Amino acid sequence: MLSEIAQQGLHGVDREYIIYLAKAIWYYDLRPGLGELEGPFRNDVGYFADSLGHFSVLSRQQKHALRDPLQAHKPAAPCNDRDLNDPLAREWHSSCDIMPFLADILQFQTRHYQAGWPR
């Protein structure tokens, strides 16, 4: 599932796919196993998941469960790519930041949305 981002980068996947993944991470405990992913854009997956871990839709415990395992895969030093507006994207050496997708996923990051997810 996340291998598509690892292979194509955040910029190369459909917005609907990004929405689907955000919901899966926020509401269904999808936890990316970065050690199991291969591809030139694996850091995009780490950045995407780490970014979603900052939203208030997750409890503190859920944030730690999502973000803590990612830290072992985070590059030691940030890159200097000035095209990345998000400092977290620079930390992860991501190919792009999450900003183009924010409008698509923000409507799903409220705690009351969970009841609206089809099971």
C-alpha atoms as a printed R data frame, in Angstrom:
    type eleno elety resid chain resno       x      y      z
1   ATOM     1    CA   MET     A     1   0.000  0.000  0.000
2   ATOM     2    CA   LEU     A     2   2.647  2.503  1.055
3   ATOM     3    CA   SER     A     3   5.064  0.992 -1.441
4   ATOM     4    CA   GLU     A     4   3.461  3.129 -4.151
5   ATOM     5    CA   ILE     A     5   4.693  6.274 -2.394
6   ATOM     6    CA   ALA     A     6   8.104  4.658 -1.819
7   ATOM     7    CA   GLN     A     7   8.351  3.968 -5.549
8   ATOM     8    CA   GLN     A     8   6.774  7.142 -7.005
9   ATOM     9    CA   GLY     A     9   7.100  9.764 -4.261
10  ATOM    10    CA   LEU     A    10   4.329 11.842 -2.713
11  ATOM    11    CA   HIS     A    11   4.206 14.007 -5.811
12  ATOM    12    CA   GLY     A    12   3.538 10.939 -7.988
13  ATOM    13    CA   VAL     A    13   0.458  9.495 -6.312
14  ATOM    14    CA   ASP     A    14  -3.191 10.404 -6.716
15  ATOM    15    CA   ARG     A    15  -4.816 12.709 -4.158
16  ATOM    16    CA   GLU     A    16  -7.517 10.115 -3.441
17  ATOM    17    CA   TYR     A    17  -4.787  7.672 -2.467
18  ATOM    18    CA   ILE     A    18  -3.316 10.247 -0.058
19  ATOM    19    CA   ILE     A    19  -6.763 10.756  1.504
20  ATOM    20    CA   TYR     A    20  -7.225  6.995  1.849
21  ATOM    21    CA   LEU     A    21  -3.829  6.605  3.542
22  ATOM    22    CA   ALA     A    22  -4.434  9.526  5.909
23  ATOM    23    CA   LYS     A    23  -7.717  7.970  7.029
24  ATOM    24    CA   ALA     A    24  -6.077  4.559  7.417
25  ATOM    25    CA   ILE     A    25  -3.300  6.018  9.569
26  ATOM    26    CA   TRP     A    26  -5.594  8.196 11.677
27  ATOM    27    CA   TYR     A    27  -8.505  5.817 12.153
28  ATOM    28    CA   TYR     A    28  -7.305  2.273 11.486
29  ATOM    29    CA   ASP     A    29  -3.831  2.283 13.016
30  ATOM    30    CA   LEU     A    30  -1.942  1.768  9.776
31  ATOM    31    CA   ARG     A    31   1.706  1.905 10.842
32  ATOM    32    CA   PRO     A    32   4.307  2.080  8.081
33  ATOM    33    CA   GLY     A    33   7.110 -0.413  8.450
34  ATOM    34    CA   LEU     A    34   9.853  1.628  6.837
35  ATOM    35    CA   GLY     A    35  12.363 -1.182  7.256
36  ATOM    36    CA   GLU     A    36  10.211 -3.332  4.977
37  ATOM    37    CA   LEU     A    37   9.762 -0.693  2.269
38  ATOM    38    CA   GLU     A    38  12.102 -0.245 -0.644
39  ATOM    39    CA   GLY     A    39  12.219  2.489 -3.205
40  ATOM    40    CA   PRO     A    40  13.875  5.784 -4.023
41  ATOM    41    CA   PHE     A    41  11.170  7.716 -2.137
42  ATOM    42    CA   ARG     A    42  11.030  5.688  1.083
43  ATOM    43    CA   ASN     A    43  11.721  8.877  3.034
44  ATOM    44    CA   ASP     A    44   8.507 10.339  1.606
45  ATOM    45    CA   VAL     A    45   6.591  7.602  3.429
46  ATOM    46    CA   GLY     A    46   8.397  8.386  6.683
47  ATOM    47    CA   TYR     A    47   7.742 12.090  6.278
48  ATOM    48    CA   PHE     A    48   4.072 11.572  5.384
49  ATOM    49    CA   ALA     A    49   3.424  9.341  8.389
50  ATOM    50    CA   ASP     A    50   5.445 11.579 10.722
51  ATOM    51    CA   SER     A    51   3.472 14.602  9.502
52  ATOM    52    CA   LEU     A    52   0.143 12.895 10.113
53  ATOM    53    CA   GLY     A    53   1.355 12.059 13.603
54  ATOM    54    CA   HIS     A    54   1.333 15.747 14.477
55  ATOM    55    CA   PHE     A    55  -2.414 16.190 13.955
56  ATOM    56    CA   SER     A    56  -4.662 16.384 17.007
57  ATOM    57    CA   VAL     A    57  -6.941 13.612 15.763
58  ATOM    58    CA   LEU     A    58  -4.533 11.143 17.391
59  ATOM    59    CA   SER     A    59  -4.163 10.702 21.115
60  ATOM    60    CA   ARG     A    60  -0.706 11.112 22.652
61  ATOM    61    CA   GLN     A    61  -0.346  7.331 22.840
62  ATOM    62    CA   GLN     A    62  -1.321  6.903 19.185
63  ATOM    63    CA   LYS     A    63   1.121  9.629 18.149
64  ATOM    64    CA   HIS     A    64   3.968  7.827 19.901
65  ATOM    65    CA   ALA     A    65   2.943  4.468 18.420
66  ATOM    66    CA   LEU     A    66   3.042  6.013 14.949
67  ATOM    67    CA   ARG     A    67   6.045  8.307 15.177
68  ATOM    68    CA   ASP     A    68   8.501  6.532 17.500
69  ATOM    69    CA   PRO     A    69   9.293  3.590 15.164
70  ATOM    70    CA   LEU     A    70   9.885  6.018 12.294
71  ATOM    71    CA   GLN     A    71  12.693  7.869 14.062
72  ATOM    72    CA   ALA     A    72  15.228  5.078 13.480
73  ATOM    73    CA   HIS     A    73  14.869  5.664  9.726
74  ATOM    74    CA   LYS     A    74  15.059  9.448  9.773
75  ATOM    75    CA   PRO     A    75  18.209 10.904  8.178
76  ATOM    76    CA   ALA     A    76  20.797 12.203 10.636
77  ATOM    77    CA   ALA     A    77  20.812 15.759  9.282
78  ATOM    78    CA   PRO     A    78  18.238 17.817  7.360
79  ATOM    79    CA   CYS     A    79  18.711 18.602  3.692
80  ATOM    80    CA   ASN     A    80  18.972 22.167  2.424
81  ATOM    81    CA   ASP     A    81  16.243 21.973 -0.218
82  ATOM    82    CA   ARG     A    82  14.729 25.464 -0.225
83  ATOM    83    CA   ASP     A    83  11.750 24.245 -2.287
84  ATOM    84    CA   LEU     A    84  10.464 22.383  0.770
85  ATOM    85    CA   ASN     A    85   8.475 24.766  2.958
86  ATOM    86    CA   ASP     A    86   7.963 22.261  5.762
87  ATOM    87    CA   PRO     A    87  11.015 21.846  8.021
88  ATOM    88    CA   LEU     A    88   9.900 18.268  8.731
89  ATOM    89    CA   ALA     A    89  10.093 17.506  4.995
90  ATOM    90    CA   ARG     A    90  13.688 18.798  5.012
91  ATOM    91    CA   GLU     A    91  14.461 16.621  8.035
92  ATOM    92    CA   TRP     A    92  13.206 13.569  6.158
93  ATOM    93    CA   HIS     A    93  14.832 14.542  2.805
94  ATOM    94    CA   SER     A    94  11.378 14.184  1.285
95  ATOM    95    CA   SER     A    95  10.860 14.850 -2.422
96  ATOM    96    CA   CYS     A    96   7.975 17.231 -1.643
97  ATOM    97    CA   ASP     A    97   6.041 18.415  1.373
98  ATOM    98    CA   ILE     A    98   2.502 17.668  2.462
99  ATOM    99    CA   MET     A    99   1.231 21.181  1.746
100 ATOM   100    CA   PRO     A   100  -0.411 20.374 -1.633
101 ATOM   101    CA   PHE     A   101  -2.505 17.703  0.096
102 ATOM   102    CA   LEU     A   102  -3.563 19.615  3.217
103 ATOM   103    CA   ALA     A   103  -6.822 20.919  1.771
104 ATOM   104    CA   ASP     A   104  -7.734 17.351  0.804
105 ATOM   105    CA   ILE     A   105  -7.055 15.751  4.187
106 ATOM   106    CA   LEU     A   106  -7.866 18.467  6.737
107 ATOM   107    CA   GLN     A   107 -11.590 17.742  6.622
108 ATOM   108    CA   PHE     A   108 -10.873 14.220  7.890
109 ATOM   109    CA   GLN     A   109  -8.662 15.161 10.834
110 ATOM   110    CA   THR     A   110 -11.396 16.059 13.275
111 ATOM   111    CA   ARG     A   111 -12.256 13.607 16.035
112 ATOM   112    CA   HIS     A   112 -15.937 13.496 15.054
113 ATOM   113    CA   TYR     A   113 -15.122 12.237 11.555
114 ATOM   114    CA   GLN     A   114 -14.391  8.693 12.819
115 ATOM   115    CA   ALA     A   115 -18.113  7.885 12.910
116 ATOM   116    CA   GLY     A   116 -18.335  8.847  9.238
117 ATOM   117    CA   TRP     A   117 -15.840  6.248  7.996
118 ATOM   118    CA   PRO     A   118 -17.577  3.326  6.270
119 ATOM   119    CA   ARG     A   119 -16.705 -0.004  7.886
